[in-house]
Each structure stands twice: as structure tokens, then as C-alpha cells.
Amino acid sequence: MSGRVDISNSTTPLKQAERMTDESHVLNDPETGSPKNQCQYKDHRKLAIMSIICGLSCFGIMSLIYSVKTRATNKKLDTNDPVSTSKAKEYSNKTFKWGVIAIISWVGLLILFPLSMGLISYLFTFIN
């Protein structure tokens, strides 16, 4: 014996993964029992809620509305229907856009307000 171990017949995780079929890993919808659609778009629900709390709430509410629409569209999404797929993608993009706008505008106001107050007080010193 030369001290070598024959691993050609051993079962490694990689070989096990190669043997598995795709059918055994299809996620089923708990309500209908049918295979779940893999083409789900992110609804950015946490971003929408945080944009209401930590951003301008009027923009955050818009983000939450589109988040709800994204989730509803994802539930009835059909991969063969390009209209529902494009709607889900559009709603997801709008959710992200409104959430980011809400947070950036709030941070901008937090920075801009003290700067403008400092500028106004500086200008009032020249009037006196």
C-alpha cells in the first residue's frame, strides 16, 4: 500500500448535488400545492416601511403602495404572460425608487436646514 486513498467511489456533497434532479427541489405553493413561480420580483417591503419611518413619509407611503402592488402581482404572476411580468418589474422598480427618494430627501432636509439657518444668521450679521 502506498498510503493513497481511493475517493472515486466516495460520496461527496458535490457529487450528491450533481445527482439530484431539479424536480425534487421545486418549491410548492402552500395554498394551491402547485409549483411556485421562480420569477418573483422583490417587493422591497422593509425599505418601504423604513422610508416611512426614516424618510419623508409622503414618499414612503408611495413606496409602500407600490410594494403592496408588487406583492399582489407576484402572487398571481404567470411567466407566460409578459404583461404581468412587466407590471411586477415596474412596481418593484417604483417601490425601490420611491423608498430611496424618501430617505435621500429626508437626509437632504436634515443637512440643508441647519446650513440654511447658518447662512441666514450670517447674512443678518451684515445687515446690522
Phi and psi in radians as a Rosetta constraint file:
Dihedral C 1 N 2 CA 2 C 2 CIRCULARHARMONIC -1.673 0.35
Dihedral N 2 CA 2 C 2 N 3 CIRCULARHARMONIC 0.028 0.35
Dihedral C 2 N 3 CA 3 C 3 CIRCULARHARMONIC 1.550 0.35
Dihedral N 3 CA 3 C 3 N 4 CIRCULARHARMONIC 0.075 0.35
Dihedral C 3 N 4 CA 4 C 4 CIRCULARHARMONIC -1.504 0.35
Dihedral N 4 CA 4 C 4 N 5 CIRCULARHARMONIC 2.534 0.35
Dihedral C 4 N 5 CA 5 C 5 CIRCULARHARMONIC -1.907 0.35
Dihedral N 5 CA 5 C 5 N 6 CIRCULARHARMONIC 2.287 0.35
Dihedral C 5 N 6 CA 6 C 6 CIRCULARHARMONIC -1.491 0.35
Dihedral N 6 CA 6 C 6 N 7 CIRCULARHARMONIC 1.970 0.35
Dihedral C 6 N 7 CA 7 C 7 CIRCULARHARMONIC -1.886 0.35
Dihedral N 7 CA 7 C 7 N 8 CIRCULARHARMONIC 0.216 0.35
Dihedral C 7 N 8 CA 8 C 8 CIRCULARHARMONIC -1.191 0.35
Dihedral N 8 CA 8 C 8 N 9 CIRCULARHARMONIC -0.525 0.35
Dihedral C 8 N 9 CA 9 C 9 CIRCULARHARMONIC -1.704 0.35
Dihedral N 9 CA 9 C 9 N 10 CIRCULARHARMONIC -0.038 0.35
Dihedral C 9 N 10 CA 10 C 10 CIRCULARHARMONIC -1.317 0.35
Dihedral N 10 CA 10 C 10 N 11 CIRCULARHARMONIC 2.759 0.35
Dihedral C 10 N 11 CA 11 C 11 CIRCULARHARMONIC -1.790 0.35
Dihedral N 11 CA 11 C 11 N 12 CIRCULARHARMONIC 1.888 0.35
Dihedral C 11 N 12 CA 12 C 12 CIRCULARHARMONIC -1.752 0.35
Dihedral N 12 CA 12 C 12 N 13 CIRCULARHARMONIC 2.793 0.35
Dihedral C 12 N 13 CA 13 C 13 CIRCULARHARMONIC -1.020 0.35
Dihedral N 13 CA 13 C 13 N 14 CIRCULARHARMONIC -0.586 0.35
Dihedral C 13 N 14 CA 14 C 14 CIRCULARHARMONIC -1.170 0.35
Dihedral N 14 CA 14 C 14 N 15 CIRCULARHARMONIC -0.734 0.35
Dihedral C 14 N 15 CA 15 C 15 CIRCULARHARMONIC -1.191 0.35
Dihedral N 15 CA 15 C 15 N 16 CIRCULARHARMONIC -0.621 0.35
Dihedral C 15 N 16 CA 16 C 16 CIRCULARHARMONIC -1.126 0.35
Dihedral N 16 CA 16 C 16 N 17 CIRCULARHARMONIC -0.709 0.35
Dihedral C 16 N 17 CA 17 C 17 CIRCULARHARMONIC -1.160 0.35
Dihedral N 17 CA 17 C 17 N 18 CIRCULARHARMONIC -0.601 0.35
Dihedral C 17 N 18 CA 18 C 18 CIRCULARHARMONIC -1.194 0.35
Dihedral N 18 CA 18 C 18 N 19 CIRCULARHARMONIC -0.560 0.35
Dihedral C 18 N 19 CA 19 C 19 CIRCULARHARMONIC -1.359 0.35
Dihedral N 19 CA 19 C 19 N 20 CIRCULARHARMONIC -0.388 0.35
Dihedral C 19 N 20 CA 20 C 20 CIRCULARHARMONIC -1.202 0.35
Dihedral N 20 CA 20 C 20 N 21 CIRCULARHARMONIC 2.495 0.35
Dihedral C 20 N 21 CA 21 C 21 CIRCULARHARMONIC -1.630 0.35
Dihedral N 21 CA 21 C 21 N 22 CIRCULARHARMONIC 2.769 0.35
Dihedral C 21 N 22 CA 22 C 22 CIRCULARHARMONIC -1.183 0.35
Dihedral N 22 CA 22 C 22 N 23 CIRCULARHARMONIC -0.476 0.35
Dihedral C 22 N 23 CA 23 C 23 CIRCULARHARMONIC -1.169 0.35
Dihedral N 23 CA 23 C 23 N 24 CIRCULARHARMONIC -0.483 0.35
Dihedral C 23 N 24 CA 24 C 24 CIRCULARHARMONIC -1.345 0.35
Dihedral N 24 CA 24 C 24 N 25 CIRCULARHARMONIC -0.226 0.35
Dihedral C 24 N 25 CA 25 C 25 CIRCULARHARMONIC -2.000 0.35
Dihedral N 25 CA 25 C 25 N 26 CIRCULARHARMONIC 0.309 0.35
Dihedral C 25 N 26 CA 26 C 26 CIRCULARHARMONIC -1.318 0.35
Dihedral N 26 CA 26 C 26 N 27 CIRCULARHARMONIC 2.233 0.35
Dihedral C 26 N 27 CA 27 C 27 CIRCULARHARMONIC -1.372 0.35
Dihedral N 27 CA 27 C 27 N 28 CIRCULARHARMONIC 2.339 0.35
Dihedral C 27 N 28 CA 28 C 28 CIRCULARHARMONIC -1.817 0.35
Dihedral N 28 CA 28 C 28 N 29 CIRCULARHARMONIC 2.489 0.35
Dihedral C 28 N 29 CA 29 C 29 CIRCULARHARMONIC -1.254 0.35
Dihedral N 29 CA 29 C 29 N 30 CIRCULARHARMONIC 2.211 0.35
Dihedral C 29 N 30 CA 30 C 30 CIRCULARHARMONIC -1.138 0.35
Dihedral N 30 CA 30 C 30 N 31 CIRCULARHARMONIC -0.466 0.35
Dihedral C 30 N 31 CA 31 C 31 CIRCULARHARMONIC -1.376 0.35
Dihedral N 31 CA 31 C 31 N 32 CIRCULARHARMONIC -0.827 0.35
Dihedral C 31 N 32 CA 32 C 32 CIRCULARHARMONIC -1.733 0.35
Dihedral N 32 CA 32 C 32 N 33 CIRCULARHARMONIC -0.390 0.35
Dihedral C 32 N 33 CA 33 C 33 CIRCULARHARMONIC 1.413 0.35
Dihedral N 33 CA 33 C 33 N 34 CIRCULARHARMONIC -0.073 0.35
Dihedral C 33 N 34 CA 34 C 34 CIRCULARHARMONIC -1.466 0.35
Dihedral N 34 CA 34 C 34 N 35 CIRCULARHARMONIC 2.796 0.35
Dihedral C 34 N 35 CA 35 C 35 CIRCULARHARMONIC -1.051 0.35
Dihedral N 35 CA 35 C 35 N 36 CIRCULARHARMONIC 2.390 0.35
Dihedral C 35 N 36 CA 36 C 36 CIRCULARHARMONIC -1.309 0.35
Dihedral N 36 CA 36 C 36 N 37 CIRCULARHARMONIC 2.588 0.35
Dihedral C 36 N 37 CA 37 C 37 CIRCULARHARMONIC -1.301 0.35
Dihedral N 37 CA 37 C 37 N 38 CIRCULARHARMONIC 2.266 0.35
Dihedral C 37 N 38 CA 38 C 38 CIRCULARHARMONIC -1.459 0.35
Dihedral N 38 CA 38 C 38 N 39 CIRCULARHARMONIC -0.178 0.35
Dihedral C 38 N 39 CA 39 C 39 CIRCULARHARMONIC -1.660 0.35
Dihedral N 39 CA 39 C 39 N 40 CIRCULARHARMONIC 1.152 0.35
Dihedral C 39 N 40 CA 40 C 40 CIRCULARHARMONIC -1.725 0.35
Dihedral N 40 CA 40 C 40 N 41 CIRCULARHARMONIC 2.394 0.35
Dihedral C 40 N 41 CA 41 C 41 CIRCULARHARMONIC -1.716 0.35
Dihedral N 41 CA 41 C 41 N 42 CIRCULARHARMONIC 2.549 0.35
Dihedral C 41 N 42 CA 42 C 42 CIRCULARHARMONIC -1.200 0.35
Dihedral N 42 CA 42 C 42 N 43 CIRCULARHARMONIC 2.339 0.35
Dihedral C 42 N 43 CA 43 C 43 CIRCULARHARMONIC -1.635 0.35
Dihedral N 43 CA 43 C 43 N 44 CIRCULARHARMONIC -0.139 0.35
Dihedral C 43 N 44 CA 44 C 44 CIRCULARHARMONIC 0.906 0.35
Dihedral N 44 CA 44 C 44 N 45 CIRCULARHARMONIC 0.729 0.35
Dihedral C 44 N 45 CA 45 C 45 CIRCULARHARMONIC -1.121 0.35
Dihedral N 45 CA 45 C 45 N 46 CIRCULARHARMONIC -0.721 0.35
Dihedral C 45 N 46 CA 46 C 46 CIRCULARHARMONIC -1.151 0.35
Dihedral N 46 CA 46 C 46 N 47 CIRCULARHARMONIC -0.694 0.35
Dihedral C 46 N 47 CA 47 C 47 CIRCULARHARMONIC -1.102 0.35
Dihedral N 47 CA 47 C 47 N 48 CIRCULARHARMONIC -0.714 0.35
Dihedral C 47 N 48 CA 48 C 48 CIRCULARHARMONIC -1.111 0.35
Dihedral N 48 CA 48 C 48 N 49 CIRCULARHARMONIC -0.756 0.35
Dihedral C 48 N 49 CA 49 C 49 CIRCULARHARMONIC -1.184 0.35
Dihedral N 49 CA 49 C 49 N 50 CIRCULARHARMONIC -0.723 0.35
Dihedral C 49 N 50 CA 50 C 50 CIRCULARHARMONIC -1.190 0.35
Dihedral N 50 CA 50 C 50 N 51 CIRCULARHARMONIC -0.510 0.35
Dihedral C 50 N 51 CA 51 C 51 CIRCULARHARMONIC -1.268 0.35
Dihedral N 51 CA 51 C 51 N 52 CIRCULARHARMONIC -0.432 0.35
Dihedral C 51 N 52 CA 52 C 52 CIRCULARHARMONIC -1.281 0.35
Dihedral N 52 CA 52 C 52 N 53 CIRCULARHARMONIC -0.741 0.35
Dihedral C 52 N 53 CA 53 C 53 CIRCULARHARMONIC -1.338 0.35
Dihedral N 53 CA 53 C 53 N 54 CIRCULARHARMONIC -0.828 0.35
Dihedral C 53 N 54 CA 54 C 54 CIRCULARHARMONIC -1.854 0.35
Dihedral N 54 CA 54 C 54 N 55 CIRCULARHARMONIC 0.270 0.35
Dihedral C 54 N 55 CA 55 C 55 CIRCULARHARMONIC -2.453 0.35
Dihedral N 55 CA 55 C 55 N 56 CIRCULARHARMONIC -2.947 0.35
Dihedral C 55 N 56 CA 56 C 56 CIRCULARHARMONIC -1.262 0.35
Dihedral N 56 CA 56 C 56 N 57 CIRCULARHARMONIC 2.083 0.35
Dihedral C 56 N 57 CA 57 C 57 CIRCULARHARMONIC -1.164 0.35
Dihedral N 57 CA 57 C 57 N 58 CIRCULARHARMONIC -0.471 0.35
Dihedral C 57 N 58 CA 58 C 58 CIRCULARHARMONIC -1.152 0.35
Dihedral N 58 CA 58 C 58 N 59 CIRCULARHARMONIC -0.665 0.35
Dihedral C 58 N 59 CA 59 C 59 CIRCULARHARMONIC -1.320 0.35
Dihedral N 59 CA 59 C 59 N 60 CIRCULARHARMONIC -0.582 0.35
Dihedral C 59 N 60 CA 60 C 60 CIRCULARHARMONIC -1.132 0.35
Dihedral N 60 CA 60 C 60 N 61 CIRCULARHARMONIC -0.627 0.35
Dihedral C 60 N 61 CA 61 C 61 CIRCULARHARMONIC -1.169 0.35
Dihedral N 61 CA 61 C 61 N 62 CIRCULARHARMONIC -0.667 0.35
Dihedral C 61 N 62 CA 62 C 62 CIRCULARHARMONIC -1.072 0.35
Dihedral N 62 CA 62 C 62 N 63 CIRCULARHARMONIC -0.709 0.35
Dihedral C 62 N 63 CA 63 C 63 CIRCULARHARMONIC -1.101 0.35
Dihedral N 63 CA 63 C 63 N 64 CIRCULARHARMONIC -0.723 0.35
Dihedral C 63 N 64 CA 64 C 64 CIRCULARHARMONIC -1.178 0.35
Dihedral N 64 CA 64 C 64 N 65 CIRCULARHARMONIC -0.660 0.35
Dihedral C 64 N 65 CA 65 C 65 CIRCULARHARMONIC -1.064 0.35
Dihedral N 65 CA 65 C 65 N 66 CIRCULARHARMONIC -0.811 0.35
Dihedral C 65 N 66 CA 66 C 66 CIRCULARHARMONIC -1.219 0.35
Dihedral N 66 CA 66 C 66 N 67 CIRCULARHARMONIC -0.489 0.35
Dihedral C 66 N 67 CA 67 C 67 CIRCULARHARMONIC -1.150 0.35
Dihedral N 67 CA 67 C 67 N 68 CIRCULARHARMONIC -0.737 0.35
Dihedral C 67 N 68 CA 68 C 68 CIRCULARHARMONIC -1.128 0.35
Dihedral N 68 CA 68 C 68 N 69 CIRCULARHARMONIC -0.720 0.35
Dihedral C 68 N 69 CA 69 C 69 CIRCULARHARMONIC -1.117 0.35
Dihedral N 69 CA 69 C 69 N 70 CIRCULARHARMONIC -0.674 0.35
Dihedral C 69 N 70 CA 70 C 70 CIRCULARHARMONIC -1.112 0.35
Dihedral N 70 CA 70 C 70 N 71 CIRCULARHARMONIC -0.783 0.35
Dihedral C 70 N 71 CA 71 C 71 CIRCULARHARMONIC -1.131 0.35
Dihedral N 71 CA 71 C 71 N 72 CIRCULARHARMONIC -0.694 0.35
Dihedral C 71 N 72 CA 72 C 72 CIRCULARHARMONIC -1.174 0.35
Dihedral N 72 CA 72 C 72 N 73 CIRCULARHARMONIC -0.678 0.35
Dihedral C 72 N 73 CA 73 C 73 CIRCULARHARMONIC -1.213 0.35
Dihedral N 73 CA 73 C 73 N 74 CIRCULARHARMONIC -0.621 0.35
Dihedral C 73 N 74 CA 74 C 74 CIRCULARHARMONIC -1.122 0.35
Dihedral N 74 CA 74 C 74 N 75 CIRCULARHARMONIC -0.587 0.35
Dihedral C 74 N 75 CA 75 C 75 CIRCULARHARMONIC -1.174 0.35
Dihedral N 75 CA 75 C 75 N 76 CIRCULARHARMONIC -0.611 0.35
Dihedral C 75 N 76 CA 76 C 76 CIRCULARHARMONIC -1.875 0.35
Dihedral N 76 CA 76 C 76 N 77 CIRCULARHARMONIC 0.408 0.35
Dihedral C 76 N 77 CA 77 C 77 CIRCULARHARMONIC -1.252 0.35
Dihedral N 77 CA 77 C 77 N 78 CIRCULARHARMONIC 2.339 0.35
Dihedral C 77 N 78 CA 78 C 78 CIRCULARHARMONIC -2.124 0.35
Dihedral N 78 CA 78 C 78 N 79 CIRCULARHARMONIC 2.151 0.35
Dihedral C 78 N 79 CA 79 C 79 CIRCULARHARMONIC -1.174 0.35
Dihedral N 79 CA 79 C 79 N 80 CIRCULARHARMONIC -0.383 0.35
Dihedral C 79 N 80 CA 80 C 80 CIRCULARHARMONIC -1.429 0.35
Dihedral N 80 CA 80 C 80 N 81 CIRCULARHARMONIC -0.243 0.35
Dihedral C 80 N 81 CA 81 C 81 CIRCULARHARMONIC -1.736 0.35
Dihedral N 81 CA 81 C 81 N 82 CIRCULARHARMONIC 1.879 0.35
Dihedral C 81 N 82 CA 82 C 82 CIRCULARHARMONIC -1.209 0.35
Dihedral N 82 CA 82 C 82 N 83 CIRCULARHARMONIC -0.401 0.35
Dihedral C 82 N 83 CA 83 C 83 CIRCULARHARMONIC -1.202 0.35
Dihedral N 83 CA 83 C 83 N 84 CIRCULARHARMONIC -0.821 0.35
Dihedral C 83 N 84 CA 84 C 84 CIRCULARHARMONIC -1.197 0.35
Dihedral N 84 CA 84 C 84 N 85 CIRCULARHARMONIC -0.595 0.35
Dihedral C 84 N 85 CA 85 C 85 CIRCULARHARMONIC -1.153 0.35
Dihedral N 85 CA 85 C 85 N 86 CIRCULARHARMONIC -0.745 0.35
Dihedral C 85 N 86 CA 86 C 86 CIRCULARHARMONIC -1.213 0.35
Dihedral N 86 CA 86 C 86 N 87 CIRCULARHARMONIC -0.606 0.35
Dihedral C 86 N 87 CA 87 C 87 CIRCULARHARMONIC -1.131 0.35
Dihedral N 87 CA 87 C 87 N 88 CIRCULARHARMONIC -0.762 0.35
Dihedral C 87 N 88 CA 88 C 88 CIRCULARHARMONIC -1.098 0.35
Dihedral N 88 CA 88 C 88 N 89 CIRCULARHARMONIC -0.730 0.35
Dihedral C 88 N 89 CA 89 C 89 CIRCULARHARMONIC -1.150 0.35
Dihedral N 89 CA 89 C 89 N 90 CIRCULARHARMONIC -0.724 0.35
Dihedral C 89 N 90 CA 90 C 90 CIRCULARHARMONIC -1.102 0.35
Dihedral N 90 CA 90 C 90 N 91 CIRCULARHARMONIC -0.777 0.35
Dihedral C 90 N 91 CA 91 C 91 CIRCULARHARMONIC -1.130 0.35
Dihedral N 91 CA 91 C 91 N 92 CIRCULARHARMONIC -0.681 0.35
Dihedral C 91 N 92 CA 92 C 92 CIRCULARHARMONIC -1.117 0.35
Dihedral N 92 CA 92 C 92 N 93 CIRCULARHARMONIC -0.754 0.35
Dihedral C 92 N 93 CA 93 C 93 CIRCULARHARMONIC -1.136 0.35
Dihedral N 93 CA 93 C 93 N 94 CIRCULARHARMONIC -0.704 0.35
Dihedral C 93 N 94 CA 94 C 94 CIRCULARHARMONIC -1.174 0.35
Dihedral N 94 CA 94 C 94 N 95 CIRCULARHARMONIC -0.643 0.35
Dihedral C 94 N 95 CA 95 C 95 CIRCULARHARMONIC -1.050 0.35
Dihedral N 95 CA 95 C 95 N 96 CIRCULARHARMONIC -0.839 0.35
Dihedral C 95 N 96 CA 96 C 96 CIRCULARHARMONIC -1.115 0.35
Dihedral N 96 CA 96 C 96 N 97 CIRCULARHARMONIC -0.754 0.35
Dihedral C 96 N 97 CA 97 C 97 CIRCULARHARMONIC -1.076 0.35
Dihedral N 97 CA 97 C 97 N 98 CIRCULARHARMONIC -0.856 0.35
Dihedral C 97 N 98 CA 98 C 98 CIRCULARHARMONIC -1.162 0.35
Dihedral N 98 CA 98 C 98 N 99 CIRCULARHARMONIC -0.619 0.35
Dihedral C 98 N 99 CA 99 C 99 CIRCULARHARMONIC -1.143 0.35
Dihedral N 99 CA 99 C 99 N 100 CIRCULARHARMONIC -0.753 0.35
Dihedral C 99 N 100 CA 100 C 100 CIRCULARHARMONIC -1.190 0.35
Dihedral N 100 CA 100 C 100 N 101 CIRCULARHARMONIC -0.701 0.35
Dihedral C 100 N 101 CA 101 C 101 CIRCULARHARMONIC -1.065 0.35
Dihedral N 101 CA 101 C 101 N 102 CIRCULARHARMONIC -0.728 0.35
Dihedral C 101 N 102 CA 102 C 102 CIRCULARHARMONIC -1.087 0.35
Dihedral N 102 CA 102 C 102 N 103 CIRCULARHARMONIC -0.795 0.35
Dihedral C 102 N 103 CA 103 C 103 CIRCULARHARMONIC -1.249 0.35
Dihedral N 103 CA 103 C 103 N 104 CIRCULARHARMONIC -0.753 0.35
Dihedral C 103 N 104 CA 104 C 104 CIRCULARHARMONIC -1.138 0.35
Dihedral N 104 CA 104 C 104 N 105 CIRCULARHARMONIC -0.700 0.35
Dihedral C 104 N 105 CA 105 C 105 CIRCULARHARMONIC -1.166 0.35
Dihedral N 105 CA 105 C 105 N 106 CIRCULARHARMONIC -0.630 0.35
Dihedral C 105 N 106 CA 106 C 106 CIRCULARHARMONIC -1.170 0.35
Dihedral N 106 CA 106 C 106 N 107 CIRCULARHARMONIC -0.767 0.35
Dihedral C 106 N 107 CA 107 C 107 CIRCULARHARMONIC -1.116 0.35
Dihedral N 107 CA 107 C 107 N 108 CIRCULARHARMONIC -0.686 0.35
Dihedral C 107 N 108 CA 108 C 108 CIRCULARHARMONIC -1.073 0.35
Dihedral N 108 CA 108 C 108 N 109 CIRCULARHARMONIC -0.728 0.35
Dihedral C 108 N 109 CA 109 C 109 CIRCULARHARMONIC -1.168 0.35
Dihedral N 109 CA 109 C 109 N 110 CIRCULARHARMONIC -0.655 0.35
Dihedral C 109 N 110 CA 110 C 110 CIRCULARHARMONIC -1.127 0.35
Dihedral N 110 CA 110 C 110 N 111 CIRCULARHARMONIC -0.570 0.35
Dihedral C 110 N 111 CA 111 C 111 CIRCULARHARMONIC -1.461 0.35
Dihedral N 111 CA 111 C 111 N 112 CIRCULARHARMONIC -0.717 0.35
Dihedral C 111 N 112 CA 112 C 112 CIRCULARHARMONIC -1.236 0.35
Dihedral N 112 CA 112 C 112 N 113 CIRCULARHARMONIC -0.639 0.35
Dihedral C 112 N 113 CA 113 C 113 CIRCULARHARMONIC -1.100 0.35
Dihedral N 113 CA 113 C 113 N 114 CIRCULARHARMONIC -0.894 0.35
Dihedral C 113 N 114 CA 114 C 114 CIRCULARHARMONIC -1.112 0.35
Dihedral N 114 CA 114 C 114 N 115 CIRCULARHARMONIC -0.631 0.35
Dihedral C 114 N 115 CA 115 C 115 CIRCULARHARMONIC -1.124 0.35
Dihedral N 115 CA 115 C 115 N 116 CIRCULARHARMONIC -0.716 0.35
Dihedral C 115 N 116 CA 116 C 116 CIRCULARHARMONIC -1.202 0.35
Dihedral N 116 CA 116 C 116 N 117 CIRCULARHARMONIC -0.618 0.35
Dihedral C 116 N 117 CA 117 C 117 CIRCULARHARMONIC -1.159 0.35
Dihedral N 117 CA 117 C 117 N 118 CIRCULARHARMONIC -0.694 0.35
Dihedral C 117 N 118 CA 118 C 118 CIRCULARHARMONIC -1.128 0.35
Dihedral N 118 CA 118 C 118 N 119 CIRCULARHARMONIC -0.703 0.35
Dihedral C 118 N 119 CA 119 C 119 CIRCULARHARMONIC -1.153 0.35
Dihedral N 119 CA 119 C 119 N 120 CIRCULARHARMONIC -0.726 0.35
Dihedral C 119 N 120 CA 120 C 120 CIRCULARHARMONIC -1.136 0.35
Dihedral N 120 CA 120 C 120 N 121 CIRCULARHARMONIC -0.767 0.35
Dihedral C 120 N 121 CA 121 C 121 CIRCULARHARMONIC -1.148 0.35
Dihedral N 121 CA 121 C 121 N 122 CIRCULARHARMONIC -0.593 0.35
Dihedral C 121 N 122 CA 122 C 122 CIRCULARHARMONIC -1.160 0.35
Dihedral N 122 CA 122 C 122 N 123 CIRCULARHARMONIC -0.706 0.35
Dihedral C 122 N 123 CA 123 C 123 CIRCULARHARMONIC -1.197 0.35
Dihedral N 123 CA 123 C 123 N 124 CIRCULARHARMONIC -0.591 0.35
Dihedral C 123 N 124 CA 124 C 124 CIRCULARHARMONIC -1.184 0.35
Dihedral N 124 CA 124 C 124 N 125 CIRCULARHARMONIC -0.453 0.35
Dihedral C 124 N 125 CA 125 C 125 CIRCULARHARMONIC -1.176 0.35
Dihedral N 125 CA 125 C 125 N 126 CIRCULARHARMONIC -0.514 0.35
Dihedral C 125 N 126 CA 126 C 126 CIRCULARHARMONIC -1.336 0.35
Dihedral N 126 CA 126 C 126 N 127 CIRCULARHARMONIC -0.465 0.35
Dihedral C 126 N 127 CA 127 C 127 CIRCULARHARMONIC -1.213 0.35
Dihedral N 127 CA 127 C 127 N 128 CIRCULARHARMONIC -0.695 0.35
